[in-house]
Amino acid sequence: MISKRQAAKDSRVQDLDPKYLECNPLPDPDDEKDLTTFITLWKEAKDKSMAEAVDNCQIAEDVIKSIHL
């Protein structure tokens, strides 16, 4: 019974991925799921202005550069 309580307690505490602590908007180039999610969200989003479109293109270029490193 005590081991189950300890296991439940341990399962509640989860450290955040360092990517989230850095506030880095770019996906992890080694994580296919992260890349797929980023691309899907980017594809479904609509740019509200030309400046936002340019910013999103720059982010996409940064993602591509991080993949090729």
Secondary structure, 3 states (H helix, E strand, C coil): CHHHHHHHHHHHCCCCCHHHHCCCCCCCCCCHHHHHHHHHHHHHCCCCCHHHHHHHHHHHHHHHHHHCC
